[in-house]
Amino acid sequence: MIYFLQQLINGLSLGAIYALIALGYTMVYGVLRFINFAHGDVFMIGAFAGLYIAPLVMKYSNGGPSWPGAFVVLVAAMAICAILGIVIEKLAYRPLRNRPRLTVLITAIGVSLFLENFGQYAFGVDPQYFPSLINNHSIAIPASFGLLSHLRIKVSQVLIFAVTMFLLLFLRFIVTKTKLGMAMRALSVNPVATSLMGVNNDVVISFTFGLGSALAGAAGILISIQQPSVDPLMGLQPGIKAFVAAVLGGIGNIPGAALGGVLLGVIETLFVAYSDQLHISSGYRDAVAFFLLIIILLFKPTGLLGRVEREKV
Amino acid sequence: MFERTKATLVATLAAIFVASRFSSHIGPYYYDIILSIGINIILAVSLNLVNGYTGQFSLGHAGFMSVGAYAAACFTTFGLPVLAFLKPLGSFLSVSIFFGLALFLGGLAAGLAGLLVGIPSLRLKGDYLAIVTLGFGEIIKVVIENVDVLGRSRGFSVAAAYTNLFWVYAMAALTIYVVLNLVNSTYGRGFLTIRDDEIAAEAMGINTTKYKVLAFCLAAAFAGIAGGLYAHDKQFIYPDGFNFLESINIVTMVILGGMGSTWGVVLSASLLTILPVWLRSIADKPEIPHWLTPLLSNLTIPYSLLLILLMLTRPQGLFGGIALKRKKA
């Protein structure tokens, strides 16, 4: 039981990362109806932004870990990713508005490849060590907590939960309570009608890209705190898996993306934890997400929380 | 018209056969490049059936290629009794039949894999196929890396080098023949209709899922054949050799050549096979600036920029829209 709970916590923290990335996919899909293939690479750029900013910030704490430093790095990486997302949209996707979807999809793949390979060219191919922004020790829960006793939780896991929860609530606030959020929701229902109502669609789309990319940047920092190794191709797998998470929750649906991310993280971690008992090699870890994707597409293509969308001529 | 295209195919095959008799005069370096061009033509022309004519988007062509490569390689490695059984036919004929069978099996295995992937993802509209095929490529890689018989990530050595100029170009001619004929048939009209307007196609009574799955399986089968040829040319295959970037290479060939233009794709497949080899050969020369060398020896950055620029300026590709028109018979 303690093993199960331990794995569950690991799964939840992995799932929180997937959820943050999946939100970017789902928001962009909501407003533009296309898969932003480059999203996983924005996540990678977030991690590298952290790698380069961290030493500058850590000078003020004599090179050691500090909470304010971690906070500054997180916010800076989010800002850099937001700008990157907006620039990508402006240069690569905006000229293709109203073109066939395939054209935009191919461009997105091109952008993704460019970021990955430019990353390899500029940052080097080999994985680099990410400086420890916080003191990542394990906290053991005392014996008096019943079921939870003797569980060990890492500080980074607590941080991931806290930051993700905060960002999710913040996102919910933006989407439901602000004017821009309302415009985003309106745009996902009918872009022509929103522009007739005086909404500047371009601004809303830029904002959506910025917001989604900022979340991916946060995920990049959080994962680097937990697994301190960054390389230019690190965005590939999480990017695809987060997309699966978005489809699992119902693409275009914001709570769905969060739910899908958490579910996928838990399922993947539990699979690895129990692969011995199932007599399957844990090497199949990366196949779990795709297997799940095929199952969803076969039985419930709209995802868990998605609605059926009728296509009109 | 049917008779004429068939006659053209037979004449082409004969010409390839005659040409292959003289292949020993070509140096090994150029021979290797010529074989690669042929294999890439098969891959690109078959992918064009899905990405170009049917308007879907597959990112897993290298995955299907690996299925075919491993299936064919397993047959020629573990199926040696079949070769012994064919022995009375003489060495040339028995080897030809044996290798033909291996390629057929490679194509069949890849086609079945295509069916498995295509049915769930092609029922849906939209970009799901891109992600599912991308995922499929990864699954295949993971599966091969975990199966002992297939050599895991160590790779799989193929003892027999059956692939030669004749086989490669015969298969390339066959691929072009099948794709051209198919596109000019009722099925081809169906593919084009789906690409141009899926809702209209459905309204016209076209079973869109069936047509899409058909195009997809056929493309996968040809990729499998290309894989079989590749395996018996290189004599060594390993899972990472068929990764995502390999699929992107094939996609770039299709897009550059023009989605839906078979001859354009043949041309761009040849061009994009020769170009990297040539650039790599000049990359280390002293007159090339130092910072340019990595860009020339690894073409993925130029490729990705090429994709973006093509989409922004000429989404139909270099030769798209000016497909060679054939006179009606």
Interface residues (C-beta under 8 A of the other chain):
Chain A: F34 I35 A92 P95 L96 R99 P100 R101 L102 T103 V104 L105 I106 T107 I109 G110 V111 S112 L113 F114 E116 N117 F118 Y121 L236 I240 F243 V244 V247 S281 G283 Y284 D286 A287 A289 F290 F291 L293 I294 L297 L298 P301 E311 V313
Chain B: G55 F57 L59 V117 P120 S121 R123 L124 K125 G126 D127 Y128 A130 I131 V132 L134 G135 F136 E138 I139 V142 V143 E145 N146 I199 F244 I248 V251 I255 P294 L295 N298 T300 I301 Y303 S304 L305 L306 L307 I308 M311 L312 P315
